[in-house]
Amino acid sequence: MQIQDYIDHTILKPTAQPADIEKLCQEAIAHKFKAVCVNGCYTKFAKEQLKNSGVHLAVVIGFPLGAMSTEAKVFEAKDSVANGADEIDMVINIGWLKSGKTGLVEQEIAKIKNAIGQKVLKVIIETCYLTQDEKKKACELAVDAGADFVKTSTGFGTGGATFEDVKLMKEVVGDKAKIKASGGVRDRATALKYISLGVSRIGTSSGIEIASTK
């Protein structure tokens, strides 16, 4: 197991500039990370930086609130794929989930998956805002809609990934979807613990520190 194979090297802060994206991509190539994760406006630019490197490009959709229209999210996903995204990290409509509009949540995920075809879809459920039952339901909806991953957090909510949430998510999805832990994963010991619990990806801006520490 190589820990860098689990890292989605990430920069999503609103102040990120082209130079920051270029640096992120060069670091990902140098450390052989699995992917970089960026905002949509940098999709084409990041793809150019990663050319022929083998590093995947993940782009966030409906980020970070998840509260825009389904049509807007679908367009954003299609646009990102057209500009070179290999993976889409979408945020669910949290208000719909919490108010019991589960059919709309599942339908939205399915529409985005349908729009991106064989590209990888990661569904951010933003665990910090959900009850235990809502976390379970969100994972079930993502699996039923054909998502490839369920993901804990945006990193912009009131909390990030927790071991307890990952355990719960694993119980629900089993082998039907993979899990990405994101938000607050800053050191190697924490990353290894998540991997031992069954995550396949770790979204972090501390990838170099995690990969370099022994």
Disulfide bonds with the S-S distance in Angstrom:
none
